[in-house]
Every structure is written in structure tokens, then in C-alpha cells.
Amino acid sequence: MLDHTAVARQGNYSPPASLKETFSKGVSVAVMNHIALQEQIRGIEWAHTIDLGEGVVTPGKWPVNPHIMAAFDQIDFKGKRVLDVGTCNGLWSFEAEKRGAAEVHSVDYLTHVGYWCTPGYKLAHQALNSRAIYDPDLSVYEVEQLGRQSFDVVVFCGVYYHLKSPLQALSKLRSVLRTGGLIVIEGPIVLDSDRCYAKFLYRDAVPDRSSWWVPTRRCLTEWIECSFFDILQEFPEADPVDFKSVRYRSKALVKRLLDRETAVSKRNVILARAVARHDPLCSKQDPDLLPFME
Ligand SMILES: C[S@@+](CC[C@H](N)C(=O)[O-])C[C@H]1O[C@@H](n2cnc3c(N)ncnc32)[C@H](O)[C@@H]1O
């Protein structure tokens, strides 16, 4: 077992400013915890870049998307019940909690991909003293188990294109949101502003084999609207090139060479409100959406 006190005394360790005073008086429990945390972080594969406080940030391969943060800035999380779907290491769950959410459910569906996200989620959860409730095996198609119309906010970021049935997922998410509740949706779109279609990526999912659908911007907004949401704000300028890593950008370049249409895609962020309304464009609804038809 690592002797944290000894490591600190070797002088390789620089504590954050807030701990320096304690450090000068001897190696405190807080300092030892800080070293132990850094040690544990190093042993984990991180997707999310999570600020754990005291100068500790997880080395995520995905930089924080500033456009999702901007969408979060539009939401009053205080006292709210929040569902974060496809939570991965839990970045958006912990962010909702930091912003005052009363109850956060972090769900993921890791059965089919292995549980590499879980150690990171659990460590961040512990380090942040989070009260979020974690279920790594609850698919978006099953979220009504958490209570119909019982959530105030749903975070659905980085997930719809991984699903074979994104429309069914949106119906399920509408059914767990109370009318008036908010949803943040994020994912890639094909850059074709006028036409309404989604590109189906089965044989063409190059080089990412985990994607099924990439819609055009218009198609994504219509998916959302026909699922009984009103779009409040879009963040269409969310070009990955603005904030993604060199690795991501190289991948995008390879994609561009292999397939121009999907390669020229951006990641869109949409903030929408759950509504109940009359829909003159549709005479037949799926069962999850019937309660919202007026
Ligand atoms: C690209 S990551 C996005 C992580 C995080 N939401 C974010 O925005 O950074 C996709 C996540 O969706 C999850 N996922 C895939 N299929 C799912 C399903 N059917 N139900 C719930 N989550 C799913 C994956 O396990 C993974 O955690």
C-alpha cells in the first residue's frame, strides 16, 4: 500500500493553494487524501474532464463542451429532479448537482459495451460527495421505471446517434418529463440545412462503429418537435473543431476523406421544453405520447 505521507515528503507533490497552509504545518489528512485521489485517478480511463475541486481535474479524452454548459446556464436547476441519460463518467450529472439539483439520476446502458465508465463515475461521485443515484444498466428505452412525468430536467447528450431507435427514445424521455420540464439534447448533425433526412450508418459508419443515425439539423428539430417538445434555443455554432482535441480533429479529417457528407457534421445542442398540445400534422401517435395530445 502506498505511504502517502512518504510520497509527500519526497517533495514530488505540489498541493493546491488551499491546502498549502495545512501542508506547511505537517502532512495533514486532507493532503494525504489529495495524493490518494490523484493516484486513483491515474489508474482509471477517463472520458470526462471533471473538476473535482482543490485543483484536481480528471484527464478526460473529451474536453467539456462549452455549448452544453451554455444550455445549462439557461436552466434553473435549484430543487429540481434531473435525469442524465448515458451518463458515462457522470460529468453532466455532477454539474446539475453543483447547480443545485435536489435529486439526480445518472443512468447508462453499459451491459453491451463493458463497464469502463463505471470506475470513473464512482470515484468522481465519492470525491464530490455526490448524492446522485447511479444505474449503469438502465437503457433509455426503460426510463419510465423511474416514474412517468416525474422529472423536471432531462440531459440527453451524446446519445441519440448511438441508438437504433432515436424517436422511441425521445418518446420515452417525453413520458418521464413533466409538462413544462426541460431537455438538453446534444449530438452530431449532417450539414444540410434545407433537407429533412437522417443518414443511416450501418455499413457506412466509418470509422465510428457505434453510430446508427445522423440527422440533418432540420430532421433533428422535427424529431424533437414531433415528440412533444418545443425548441427554446439552439446552439448550432457548436463546431467540434472549436473545442475538441487534436485526436478528435484527426479522426474528423479521416472521415472527411472517406465520406464527405457525414464528415461535414457539427455537434448541435438544443434546449427544448416538454409540451402538451394538439398536433394537426399527425393523426396517429405512439402510446408513450398519447397523454400529451390535446
Ligand atoms: C458519447 S457518450 C456520451 C456521454 C455523456 N452523456 C456526454 O455527453 O458526455 C454515449 C453514452 O451513451 C450511452 N448509451 C448508449 N446506448 C444507450 C442506451 N440505450 N441507453 C442509455 N445510454 C446509452 C453509452 O453507454 C455512453 O455512456
The ligand as an SDF file (V2000), in Angstrom:
LIG
                    3D

 27 29  0  0  0  0  0  0  0  0999 V2000
  -20.7330    9.6210  -26.3440 C   0  0  0  0  0  0  0  0  0  0  0  0
  -21.1730    9.0370  -24.7360 S   0  0  0  0  0  0  0  0  0  0  0  0
  -21.9320   10.4850  -24.0630 C   0  0  0  0  0  0  0  0  0  0  0  0
  -21.6640   10.6430  -22.6000 C   0  0  0  0  0  0  0  0  0  0  0  0
  -22.2440   11.8820  -21.9400 C   0  0  0  0  0  0  0  0  0  0  0  0
  -23.6890   11.8630  -21.9480 N   0  0  0  0  0  0  0  0  0  0  0  0
  -21.7210   13.1450  -22.5700 C   0  0  0  0  0  0  0  0  0  0  0  0
  -22.4910   13.9010  -23.1660 O   0  0  0  0  0  0  0  0  0  0  0  0
  -20.5320   13.3980  -22.4710 O   0  0  0  0  0  0  0  0  0  0  0  0
  -22.5760    7.9950  -25.0870 C   0  0  0  0  0  0  0  0  0  0  0  0
  -23.1930    7.3850  -23.8510 C   0  0  0  0  0  0  0  0  0  0  0  0
  -24.4780    6.8520  -24.2050 O   0  0  0  0  0  0  0  0  0  0  0  0
  -24.6330    5.6160  -23.5570 C   0  0  0  0  0  0  0  0  0  0  0  0
  -25.6880    4.8060  -24.2130 N   0  0  0  0  0  0  0  0  0  0  0  0
  -25.6240    4.1090  -25.3680 C   0  0  0  0  0  0  0  0  0  0  0  0
  -26.7840    3.4770  -25.5930 N   0  0  0  0  0  0  0  0  0  0  0  0
  -27.6090    3.7690  -24.5540 C   0  0  0  0  0  0  0  0  0  0  0  0
  -28.9300    3.4000  -24.2040 C   0  0  0  0  0  0  0  0  0  0  0  0
  -29.6710    2.5760  -24.9510 N   0  0  0  0  0  0  0  0  0  0  0  0
  -29.4580    3.9000  -23.0610 N   0  0  0  0  0  0  0  0  0  0  0  0
  -28.7370    4.7460  -22.2730 C   0  0  0  0  0  0  0  0  0  0  0  0
  -27.4690    5.1190  -22.5470 N   0  0  0  0  0  0  0  0  0  0  0  0
  -26.9040    4.6440  -23.6710 C   0  0  0  0  0  0  0  0  0  0  0  0
  -23.2390    5.0000  -23.6450 C   0  0  0  0  0  0  0  0  0  0  0  0
  -23.0730    3.9090  -22.7430 O   0  0  0  0  0  0  0  0  0  0  0  0
  -22.3770    6.2220  -23.2940 C   0  0  0  0  0  0  0  0  0  0  0  0
  -22.2420    6.3760  -21.9040 O   0  0  0  0  0  0  0  0  0  0  0  0
  1  2  1  0
  2  3  1  0
  2 10  1  0
  3  4  1  0
  4  5  1  0
  5  6  1  0
  5  7  1  0
  7  8  2  0
  7  9  1  0
 10 11  1  0
 11 12  1  0
 11 26  1  0
 12 13  1  0
 13 14  1  0
 13 24  1  0
 14 15  1  0
 14 23  1  0
 15 16  2  0
 16 17  1  0
 17 18  1  0
 17 23  2  0
 18 19  1  0
 18 20  2  0
 20 21  1  0
 21 22  2  0
 22 23  1  0
 24 25  1  0
 24 26  1  0
 26 27  1  0
M  CHG  2   2   1   9  -1
M  END
$$$$
